């Protein structure tokens, strides 16, 4: 039986925050593995999440949505790369 090729997922998300909580949320995001903030303006944070499965993306986004001061955490786009087998 052939082993499935490993996959790598990259997702972008937009986080809406309460303005007074934005800085503390940015600090929490900076401590999270596989999360990179790409912009922040007027309580909206744009970030990228990386991982090995769609479930991993969803779990991370769920954790972010539970941070104090987060109004909404929405995935915008997900791209999947599959590692090809060497011949």
MOPAC internal coordinates of N, CA, C and O (Angstrom, degrees):
PM7 1SCF
backbone

  N    0.0000 0     0.00 0     0.00 0    0    0    0
  C    1.4510 1     0.00 0     0.00 0    1    0    0
  C    1.5272 1   109.45 1     0.00 0    2    1    0
  O    1.2310 1   120.87 1   -44.36 1    3    2    1
  N    1.3071 1   115.94 1   135.64 1    3    2    1
  C    1.4625 1   120.38 1   179.53 1    5    3    2
  C    1.5165 1   110.79 1   -77.76 1    6    5    3
  O    1.2310 1   120.95 1   -42.08 1    7    6    5
  N    1.3199 1   115.79 1   137.92 1    7    6    5
  C    1.4606 1   121.33 1   175.35 1    9    7    6
  C    1.5252 1   108.32 1   -76.46 1   10    9    7
  O    1.2310 1   119.67 1   -41.87 1   11   10    9
  N    1.3293 1   118.24 1   138.13 1   11   10    9
  C    1.4688 1   119.10 1   176.34 1   13   11   10
  C    1.5266 1   109.99 1   -66.53 1   14   13   11
  O    1.2310 1   121.13 1   -32.08 1   15   14   13
  N    1.3058 1   115.45 1   147.92 1   15   14   13
  C    1.4558 1   120.21 1   178.27 1   17   15   14
  C    1.5209 1   109.69 1   -73.87 1   18   17   15
  O    1.2310 1   120.08 1   -41.37 1   19   18   17
  N    1.3247 1   117.44 1   138.63 1   19   18   17
  C    1.4672 1   120.29 1   177.78 1   21   19   18
  C    1.5365 1   111.23 1   -59.84 1   22   21   19
  O    1.2310 1   121.14 1   -34.03 1   23   22   21
  N    1.3226 1   115.42 1   145.97 1   23   22   21
  C    1.4632 1   120.19 1   177.73 1   25   23   22
  C    1.5193 1   109.60 1  -116.87 1   26   25   23
  O    1.2310 1   121.59 1   -24.88 1   27   26   25
  N    1.3201 1   114.56 1   155.12 1   27   26   25
  C    1.4553 1   122.57 1   179.05 1   29   27   26
  C    1.5191 1   107.18 1  -131.43 1   30   29   27
  O    1.2310 1   120.21 1   -55.69 1   31   30   29
  N    1.3239 1   117.21 1   124.31 1   31   30   29
  C    1.4624 1   122.50 1  -175.83 1   33   31   30
  C    1.5225 1   110.12 1  -108.20 1   34   33   31
  O    1.2310 1   121.26 1   -41.95 1   35   34   33
  N    1.3241 1   115.19 1   138.05 1   35   34   33
  C    1.4631 1   122.38 1   175.63 1   37   35   34
  C    1.5148 1   106.66 1  -129.12 1   38   37   35
  O    1.2310 1   120.45 1   -54.60 1   39   38   37
  N    1.3062 1   116.75 1   125.40 1   39   38   37
  C    1.4520 1   121.45 1  -176.56 1   41   39   38
  C    1.5228 1   110.38 1  -129.78 1   42   41   39
  O    1.2310 1   121.02 1   -36.91 1   43   42   41
  N    1.3192 1   115.66 1   143.09 1   43   42   41
  C    1.4629 1   119.18 1   172.03 1   45   43   42
  C    1.5250 1   108.14 1  -106.36 1   46   45   43
  O    1.2310 1   121.00 1   -28.76 1   47   46   45
  N    1.3175 1   115.68 1   151.24 1   47   46   45
  C    1.4566 1   120.83 1  -178.97 1   49   47   46
  C    1.5205 1   109.32 1  -146.59 1   50   49   47
  O    1.2310 1   121.38 1   -24.05 1   51   50   49
  N    1.3296 1   114.96 1   155.95 1   51   50   49
  C    1.4588 1   121.98 1   174.12 1   53   51   50
  C    1.5212 1   107.23 1  -120.04 1   54   53   51
  O    1.2310 1   121.31 1   -50.49 1   55   54   53
  N    1.3169 1   115.10 1   129.51 1   55   54   53
  C    1.4587 1   122.44 1  -179.11 1   57   55   54
  C    1.5304 1   107.73 1  -112.66 1   58   57   55
  O    1.2310 1   120.56 1   -55.45 1   59   58   57
  N    1.3194 1   116.54 1   124.55 1   59   58   57
  C    1.4717 1   121.42 1   175.23 1   61   59   58
  C    1.5266 1   107.30 1   -98.52 1   62   61   59
  O    1.2310 1   120.73 1   -49.72 1   63   62   61
  N    1.3292 1   116.20 1   130.28 1   63   62   61
  C    1.4625 1   120.64 1  -175.37 1   65   63   62
  C    1.5261 1   111.61 1  -124.69 1   66   65   63
  O    1.2310 1   121.51 1   -21.25 1   67   66   65
  N    1.3211 1   114.72 1   158.75 1   67   66   65
  C    1.4576 1   119.97 1   168.11 1   69   67   66
  C    1.5233 1   105.24 1   -70.19 1   70   69   67
  O    1.2310 1   119.41 1   -49.04 1   71   70   69
  N    1.3273 1   118.73 1   130.96 1   71   70   69
  C    1.4751 1   120.54 1  -175.19 1   73   71   70
  C    1.5287 1   114.26 1   -51.81 1   74   73   71
  O    1.2310 1   119.83 1   141.68 1   75   74   73
  N    1.3054 1   117.93 1   -38.32 1   75   74   73
  C    1.4700 1   120.29 1  -178.50 1   77   75   74
  C    1.5269 1   112.23 1   -70.01 1   78   77   75
  O    1.2310 1   119.94 1   162.16 1   79   78   77
  N    1.3336 1   117.73 1   -17.84 1   79   78   77
  C    1.4658 1   121.29 1  -176.41 1   81   79   78
  C    1.5229 1   113.08 1  -102.46 1   82   81   79
  O    1.2310 1   119.70 1   175.37 1   83   82   81
  N    1.3141 1   118.19 1    -4.63 1   83   82   81
  C    1.4669 1   121.22 1  -173.03 1   85   83   82
  C    1.5191 1   112.39 1   -56.32 1   86   85   83
  O    1.2310 1   119.19 1   133.54 1   87   86   85
  N    1.3067 1   119.14 1   -46.46 1   87   86   85
  C    1.4701 1   121.72 1  -177.09 1   89   87   86
  C    1.5254 1   111.39 1   -64.31 1   90   89   87
  O    1.2310 1   120.11 1   138.48 1   91   90   89
  N    1.3210 1   117.39 1   -41.52 1   91   90   89
  C    1.4670 1   119.17 1   179.89 1   93   91   90
  C    1.5301 1   110.63 1   -69.26 1   94   93   91
  O    1.2310 1   119.77 1   145.87 1   95   94   93
  N    1.3122 1   118.04 1   -34.13 1   95   94   93
  C    1.4661 1   121.57 1   176.51 1   97   95   94
  C    1.5198 1   109.63 1   -66.95 1   98   97   95
  O    1.2310 1   119.96 1   137.16 1   99   98   97
  N    1.3297 1   117.68 1   -42.84 1   99   98   97
  C    1.4697 1   120.66 1   176.70 1  101   99   98
  C    1.5264 1   110.73 1   -58.66 1  102  101   99
  O    1.2310 1   120.21 1   140.73 1  103  102  101
  N    1.3221 1   117.20 1   -39.27 1  103  102  101
  C    1.4633 1   120.68 1   178.67 1  105  103  102
  C    1.5297 1   110.60 1   -65.50 1  106  105  103
  O    1.2310 1   120.05 1   138.96 1  107  106  105
  N    1.3292 1   117.52 1   -41.04 1  107  106  105
  C    1.4717 1   121.20 1   177.68 1  109  107  106
  C    1.5240 1   110.51 1   -64.40 1  110  109  107
  O    1.2310 1   119.99 1   137.23 1  111  110  109
  N    1.3215 1   117.63 1   -42.77 1  111  110  109
  C    1.4590 1   121.39 1   179.80 1  113  111  110
  C    1.5215 1   111.32 1   -63.25 1  114  113  111
  O    1.2310 1   120.32 1   143.87 1  115  114  113
  N    1.3277 1   116.99 1   -36.13 1  115  114  113
  C    1.4657 1   121.23 1   179.64 1  117  115  114
  C    1.5286 1   111.34 1   -64.62 1  118  117  115
  O    1.2310 1   120.04 1   154.40 1  119  118  117
  N    1.3314 1   117.52 1   -25.60 1  119  118  117
  C    1.4619 1   121.41 1   179.36 1  121  119  118
  C    1.5316 1   113.01 1   -86.37 1  122  121  119
  O    1.2310 1   120.09 1   168.87 1  123  122  121
  N    1.3149 1   117.44 1   -11.13 1  123  122  121
  C    1.4681 1   120.71 1  -177.26 1  125  123  122
  C    1.5203 1   111.06 1   -82.38 1  126  125  123
  O    1.2310 1   121.33 1   -43.45 1  127  126  125
  N    1.3363 1   115.06 1   136.55 1  127  126  125
  C    1.4561 1   120.33 1   175.95 1  129  127  126
  C    1.5261 1   109.39 1   -71.81 1  130  129  127
  O    1.2310 1   120.78 1   -34.22 1  131  130  129
  N    1.3238 1   116.11 1   145.78 1  131  130  129
  C    1.4634 1   123.37 1   175.17 1  133  131  130
  C    1.5206 1   114.35 1    65.42 1  134  133  131
  O    1.2310 1   120.18 1  -160.35 1  135  134  133
  N    1.3327 1   117.26 1    19.65 1  135  134  133
  C    1.4619 1   122.30 1   177.78 1  137  135  134
  C    1.5202 1   108.11 1  -122.91 1  138  137  135
  O    1.2310 1   120.75 1   -48.29 1  139  138  137
  N    1.3301 1   116.17 1   131.71 1  139  138  137
  C    1.4639 1   120.57 1   179.40 1  141  139  138
  C    1.5301 1   109.16 1  -134.67 1  142  141  139
  O    1.2310 1   120.67 1   -57.09 1  143  142  141
  N    1.3243 1   116.33 1   122.91 1  143  142  141
  C    1.4606 1   121.87 1   178.69 1  145  143  142
  C    1.5278 1   108.84 1   -80.56 1  146  145  143
  O    1.2310 1   120.97 1   -48.05 1  147  146  145
  N    1.3194 1   115.74 1   131.95 1  147  146  145
  C    1.4661 1   120.77 1  -179.51 1  149  147  146
  C    1.5227 1   112.99 1  -112.96 1  150  149  147
  O    1.2310 1   119.80 1   170.78 1  151  150  149
  N    1.3134 1   118.00 1    -9.22 1  151  150  149
  C    1.4533 1   119.96 1   177.46 1  153  151  150
  C    1.5115 1   110.91 1  -178.28 1  154  153  151
  O    1.2310 1   121.68 1   -23.86 1  155  154  153
  N    1.3249 1   114.39 1   156.14 1  155  154  153
  C    1.4597 1   120.70 1   178.28 1  157  155  154
  C    1.5231 1   108.28 1  -153.43 1  158  157  155
  O    1.2310 1   121.24 1   -52.74 1  159  158  157
  N    1.3171 1   115.24 1   127.26 1  159  158  157
  C    1.4610 1   119.78 1   177.95 1  161  159  158
  C    1.5185 1   109.56 1  -155.61 1  162  161  159
  O    1.2310 1   120.48 1   -49.42 1  163  162  161
  N    1.3137 1   116.68 1   130.58 1  163  162  161
  C    1.4680 1   124.07 1   176.29 1  165  163  162
  C    1.5214 1   113.89 1    48.36 1  166  165  163
  O    1.2310 1   120.89 1  -133.49 1  167  166  165
  N    1.3392 1   115.91 1    46.51 1  167  166  165
  C    1.4507 1   120.10 1   175.67 1  169  167  166
  C    1.5173 1   115.48 1    82.00 1  170  169  167
  O    1.2310 1   120.01 1  -176.41 1  171  170  169
  N    1.3158 1   117.58 1     3.59 1  171  170  169
  C    1.4646 1   121.58 1   177.09 1  173  171  170
  C    1.5309 1   108.14 1  -110.48 1  174  173  171
  O    1.2310 1   120.60 1   -49.05 1  175  174  173
  N    1.3299 1   116.46 1   130.95 1  175  174  173
  C    1.4549 1   122.51 1  -179.65 1  177  175  174
  C    1.5224 1   108.29 1  -118.01 1  178  177  175
  O    1.2310 1   120.53 1   -50.69 1  179  178  177
  N    1.3271 1   116.59 1   129.31 1  179  178  177
  C    1.4588 1   122.13 1   175.60 1  181  179  178
  C    1.5157 1   107.07 1  -105.31 1  182  181  179
  O    1.2310 1   120.75 1   -51.03 1  183  182  181
  N    1.3402 1   116.18 1   128.97 1  183  182  181
  C    1.4557 1   119.21 1  -178.10 1  185  183  182
  C    1.5190 1   111.45 1  -141.75 1  186  185  183
  O    1.2310 1   121.61 1   -12.48 1  187  186  185
  N    1.3266 1   114.52 1   167.52 1  187  186  185
  C    1.4540 1   123.00 1   175.95 1  189  187  186
  C    1.5243 1   107.57 1  -120.86 1  190  189  187
  O    1.2310 1   121.19 1   -43.55 1  191  190  189
  N    1.3281 1   115.33 1   136.45 1  191  190  189
  C    1.4615 1   122.57 1   176.01 1  193  191  190
  C    1.5264 1   106.78 1  -116.96 1  194  193  191
  O    1.2310 1   120.39 1   -44.28 1  195  194  193
  N    1.3246 1   116.86 1   135.72 1  195  194  193
  C    1.4636 1   121.37 1   178.99 1  197  195  194
  C    1.5157 1   109.19 1  -122.54 1  198  197  195
  O    1.2310 1   120.85 1   -31.88 1  199  198  197
  N    1.3386 1   115.99 1   148.12 1  199  198  197
  C    1.4519 1   119.67 1   178.15 1  201  199  198
  C    1.5096 1   112.58 1  -177.06 1  202  201  199
  O    1.2310 1   121.19 1    10.75 1  203  202  201
  N    1.3202 1   115.32 1  -169.25 1  203  202  201
  C    1.4606 1   120.75 1  -174.17 1  205  203  202
  C    1.5233 1   114.04 1  -107.81 1  206  205  203
  O    1.2310 1   119.81 1  -178.99 1  207  206  205
  N    1.3295 1   117.97 1     1.01 1  207  206  205
  C    1.4668 1   119.88 1   177.79 1  209  207  206
  C    1.5227 1   110.87 1  -158.72 1  210  209  207
  O    1.2310 1   121.31 1   -19.79 1  211  210  209
  N    1.3294 1   115.10 1   160.21 1  211  210  209
  C    1.4589 1   120.35 1   175.38 1  213  211  210
  C    1.5245 1   109.83 1   -63.15 1  214  213  211
  O    1.2310 1   120.44 1   143.31 1  215  214  213
  N    1.3359 1   116.76 1   -36.69 1  215  214  213
  C    1.4641 1   120.48 1   177.64 1  217  215  214
  C    1.5086 1   112.26 1   -60.47 1  218  217  215
  O    1.2310 1   120.60 1   140.71 1  219  218  217
  N    1.3239 1   116.45 1   -39.29 1  219  218  217
  C    1.4632 1   121.08 1   178.04 1  221  219  218
  C    1.5274 1   109.96 1   -63.24 1  222  221  219
  O    1.2310 1   120.46 1   139.85 1  223  222  221
  N    1.3401 1   116.72 1   -40.15 1  223  222  221
  C    1.4682 1   120.88 1   178.10 1  225  223  222
  C    1.5301 1   110.19 1   -62.42 1  226  225  223
  O    1.2310 1   121.17 1   132.96 1  227  226  225
  N    1.3414 1   115.36 1   -47.04 1  227  226  225
  C    1.4647 1   120.55 1  -179.37 1  229  227  226
  C    1.5111 1   112.74 1   -63.08 1  230  229  227
  O    1.2310 1   120.47 1   138.41 1  231  230  229
  N    1.3300 1   116.71 1   -41.59 1  231  230  229
  C    1.4708 1   120.26 1   178.41 1  233  231  230
  C    1.5233 1   111.24 1   -61.43 1  234  233  231
  O    1.2310 1   120.93 1   135.92 1  235  234  233
  N    1.3140 1   115.82 1   -44.08 1  235  234  233
  C    1.4637 1   120.25 1  -179.66 1  237  235  234
  C    1.5305 1   110.23 1   -63.74 1  238  237  235
  O    1.2310 1   120.47 1   134.71 1  239  238  237
  N    1.3322 1   116.71 1   -45.29 1  239  238  237
  C    1.4585 1   120.43 1   179.91 1  241  239  238
  C    1.5322 1   110.81 1   -64.17 1  242  241  239
  O    1.2310 1   120.28 1   144.05 1  243  242  241
  N    1.3266 1   117.07 1   -35.95 1  243  242  241
  C    1.4709 1   120.58 1   176.46 1  245  243  242
  C    1.5195 1   111.34 1   -63.75 1  246  245  243
  O    1.2310 1   120.50 1   136.60 1  247  246  245
  N    1.3478 1   116.64 1   -43.40 1  247  246  245
  C    1.4728 1   120.05 1   177.31 1  249  247  246
  C    1.5250 1   110.88 1   -60.83 1  250  249  247
  O    1.2310 1   120.56 1   138.75 1  251  250  249
  N    1.3303 1   116.54 1   -41.25 1  251  250  249
  C    1.4644 1   120.56 1   179.46 1  253  251  250
  C    1.5272 1   110.11 1   -64.28 1  254  253  251
  O    1.2310 1   120.39 1   138.05 1  255  254  253
  N    1.3204 1   116.86 1   -41.95 1  255  254  253
  C    1.4697 1   120.09 1  -177.51 1  257  255  254
  C    1.5222 1   112.34 1   -64.00 1  258  257  255
  O    1.2310 1   120.25 1   157.71 1  259  258  257
  N    1.3387 1   117.12 1   -22.29 1  259  258  257
  C    1.4643 1   121.57 1  -179.94 1  261  259  258
  C    1.5275 1   113.63 1   -88.27 1  262  261  259
  O    1.2310 1   120.00 1   174.68 1  263  262  261
  N    1.3313 1   117.60 1    -5.32 1  263  262  261
  C    1.4673 1   119.95 1   178.17 1  265  263  262
  C    1.5239 1   109.68 1   -64.24 1  266  265  263
  O    1.2310 1   121.07 1   -39.10 1  267  266  265
  N    1.3357 1   115.56 1   140.90 1  267  266  265
  C    1.4545 1   121.01 1   179.06 1  269  267  266
  C    1.5283 1   110.34 1   -60.60 1  270  269  267
  O    1.2310 1   120.20 1   -55.33 1  271  270  269
  N    1.3166 1   117.23 1   124.67 1  271  270  269
  C    1.4586 1   121.98 1   178.38 1  273  271  270
  C    1.5202 1   114.07 1    99.79 1  274  273  271
  O    1.2310 1   119.92 1   174.11 1  275  274  273
  N    1.3357 1   117.75 1    -5.89 1  275  274  273
  C    1.4658 1   120.55 1   176.78 1  277  275  274
  C    1.5325 1   108.39 1   -82.15 1  278  277  275
  O    1.2310 1   120.82 1   -52.72 1  279  278  277
  N    1.3229 1   116.03 1   127.28 1  279  278  277
  C    1.4634 1   121.93 1   177.30 1  281  279  278
  C    1.5298 1   109.58 1   -87.65 1  282  281  279
  O    1.2310 1   120.63 1   134.95 1  283  282  281
  N    1.3333 1   116.40 1   -45.05 1  283  282  281
  C    1.4669 1   121.76 1  -179.45 1  285  283  282
  C    1.5160 1   109.44 1  -153.72 1  286  285  283
  O    1.2310 1   120.87 1   -31.91 1  287  286  285
  N    1.3320 1   115.95 1   148.09 1  287  286  285
  C    1.4653 1   122.51 1   175.77 1  289  287  286
  C    1.5228 1   106.36 1  -133.49 1  290  289  287
  O    1.2310 1   120.65 1   -69.81 1  291  290  289
  N    1.3214 1   116.37 1   110.19 1  291  290  289
  C    1.4624 1   120.99 1  -173.88 1  293  291  290
  C    1.5148 1   112.09 1  -122.59 1  294  293  291
  O    1.2310 1   121.20 1   -52.28 1  295  294  293
  N    1.3380 1   115.32 1   127.72 1  295  294  293
  C    1.4524 1   120.40 1   173.72 1  297  295  294
  C    1.5266 1   107.57 1   -72.86 1  298  297  295
  O    1.2310 1   120.84 1   -44.67 1  299  298  297
  N    1.3242 1   116.01 1   135.33 1  299  298  297
  C    1.4521 1   120.91 1  -178.36 1  301  299  298
  C    1.5210 1   110.91 1  -103.65 1  302  301  299
  O    1.2310 1   120.63 1   139.27 1  303  302  301
  N    1.3239 1   116.40 1   -40.73 1  303  302  301
  C    1.4612 1   120.72 1  -173.33 1  305  303  302
  C    1.5175 1   108.88 1  -153.37 1  306  305  303
  O    1.2310 1   120.56 1   -35.88 1  307  306  305
  N    1.3264 1   116.53 1   144.12 1  307  306  305
  C    1.4655 1   120.42 1   173.55 1  309  307  306
  C    1.5240 1   108.68 1  -134.17 1  310  309  307
  O    1.2310 1   121.04 1   -46.33 1  311  310  309
  N    1.3129 1   115.62 1   133.67 1  311  310  309
  C    1.4639 1   122.48 1   177.70 1  313  311  310
  C    1.5162 1   107.74 1  -121.12 1  314  313  311
  O    1.2310 1   120.71 1   -41.02 1  315  314  313
  N    1.3346 1   116.25 1   138.98 1  315  314  313
  C    1.4603 1   120.95 1  -178.87 1  317  315  314
  C    1.5330 1   108.58 1  -121.25 1  318  317  315
  O    1.2310 1   121.28 1   -52.30 1  319  318  317
  N    1.3166 1   115.16 1   127.70 1  319  318  317
  C    1.4651 1   122.11 1   174.16 1  321  319  318
  C    1.5177 1   107.11 1  -108.37 1  322  321  319
  O    1.2310 1   120.63 1   -43.16 1  323  322  321
  N    1.3254 1   116.40 1   136.84 1  323  322  321
  C    1.4585 1   121.25 1   175.78 1  325  323  322
  C    1.5144 1   108.90 1  -110.72 1  326  325  323
  O    1.2310 1   121.31 1   -50.34 1  327  326  325
  N    1.3248 1   115.09 1   129.66 1  327  326  325
  C    1.4665 1   119.84 1   178.98 1  329  327  326
  C    1.5179 1   107.80 1   -71.28 1  330  329  327
  O    1.2310 1   120.79 1   -51.78 1  331  330  329
  N    1.3033 1   116.09 1   128.22 1  331  330  329
  C    1.4550 1   119.36 1  -179.80 1  333  331  330
  C    1.5249 1   111.39 1   -86.66 1  334  333  331
  O    1.2310 1   121.04 1   -28.98 1  335  334  333
  N    1.3151 1   115.62 1   151.02 1  335  334  333
  C    1.4626 1   120.55 1   178.55 1  337  335  334
  C    1.5108 1   109.21 1   -76.70 1  338  337  335
  O    1.2310 1   120.93 1   -39.41 1  339  338  337
  N    1.3305 1   115.82 1   140.59 1  339  338  337
  C    1.4603 1   120.27 1   176.71 1  341  339  338
  C    1.5189 1   108.42 1   -80.62 1  342  341  339
  O    1.2310 1   120.65 1   -40.66 1  343  342  341
  N    1.3187 1   116.37 1   139.34 1  343  342  341
  C    1.4621 1   120.54 1   179.99 1  345  343  342
  C    1.5051 1   111.08 1   -93.36 1  346  345  343
  O    1.2310 1   120.10 1   180.00 1  347  346  345

